[in-house]
Amino acid sequence: MPIIHLAHSPDSDDAFMFYALAAKKIPTGDREYVHELADIESLNRRAMNGELDVTAVSIHAYAYLADTYALLSHGSSMGDRYGPRVVSRQPAPEDANTALGGKSVALPGEMTTAALAFRLFQPDFLPVIMPFDTIEAAVSDGTVDAGVLIHEGQLTYRDSGLHLWLDLGEWWFSETGLPLPLGGNAIRRDLGEALISEVSRDLRASIVYGLDHRAEALEHAMQYAGDLDTAKADEFIGMYVNDYTVDYGEKGRLAVRELMDRGVAAGIIPQPVTVTFVDDGSAP
């Protein structure tokens, strides 16, 4: 019996995505899934060592994983004119780019796509790397001048009296006309074509089941929703589990490659990246 170690973040959108697998709502043949939950930067680092069979990763981190992992064609988190949000205690300035120059800015992990997108927006700043769930408080108490919020913090920052300076997904769209590819599911290439195809079918089926049985998947996801009420959690899940999650599509694939290319051109990613997408029946 193949035992597949499936790693993802302990947040509401990933919980929603993998509800059907966790609750055994879909048939998986002789494949058994062991779920491992950790923050996305920890998963990025573990994937660097090839420790995980299938894992959520930041698209930025995939630039360093492409030799070992392929991207599954489903499981993406795309910000379609929205994404990580840059917030501060001060009201938003007229020109956020100029105002952020030279300032201390908290980033939720060096390998996150949020960090890459912010560096593309403003390369001249003082980065302060910290766990994603401590950034809101660090901005509030003045430890840093501004912070880049991911996960549910994108919807809760106003409760802390913080001000939105920049939505990186909106900025990226203004630059490219594309959604911002934040995260994806990566699978280790050495699992082999047959098993990759079977795992791909299982994960896609789990995503589709959640979307088709939204109420029960949302109820499961609420245990990972932090301080969000049900309505806010449903809003957040809708932002990051949608048609792009079922399949990147042509636009989503183009967005991933554009992000890689811009990261290379800016000198943030050290070398060009060949992005491989796999699906049931596709060779890795």
Number of C-alpha atoms within 10 A of each C-alpha: 7 10 11 17 15 21 26 23 21 18 22 26 27 22 25 27 30 27 23 24 23 16 11 13 13 15 12 16 10 9 15 15 19 13 15 14 18 14 19 26 21 17 22 26 15 15 26 17 10 16 13 20 19 29 27 28 32 25 29 26 23 28 21 18 23 18 14 16 27 24 27 26 24 24 29 28 29 27 22 19 17 19 30 26 25 27 29 25 20 15 11 16 13 9 10 15 14 12 13 21 14 14 15 18 25 28 25 24 20 17 22 22 25 29 20 26 24 22 16 19 17 16 17 15 14 15 18 17 15 15 14 20 15 14 25 26 15 18 24 20 10 11 15 21 20 28 32 27 26 21 20 21 22 20 16 16 21 13 8 12 13 21 17 20 24 23 19 23 24 20 18 25 17 12 10 12 14 22 24 30 30 25 25 24 26 32 27 22 21 12 16 11 16 14 16 26 19 16 21 24 16 22 24 21 21 26 26 20 20 22 20 11 12 14 12 14 23 24 16 19 24 20 13 18 23 13 13 18 11 14 10 15 24 21 13 20 24 13 16 24 22 18 17 23 23 21 17 23 14 9 12 22 17 15 22 23 18 16 24 24 17 16 22 16 14 13 11 15 18 12 14 14 18 13 17 17 18 20 21 18 13 12 15 21
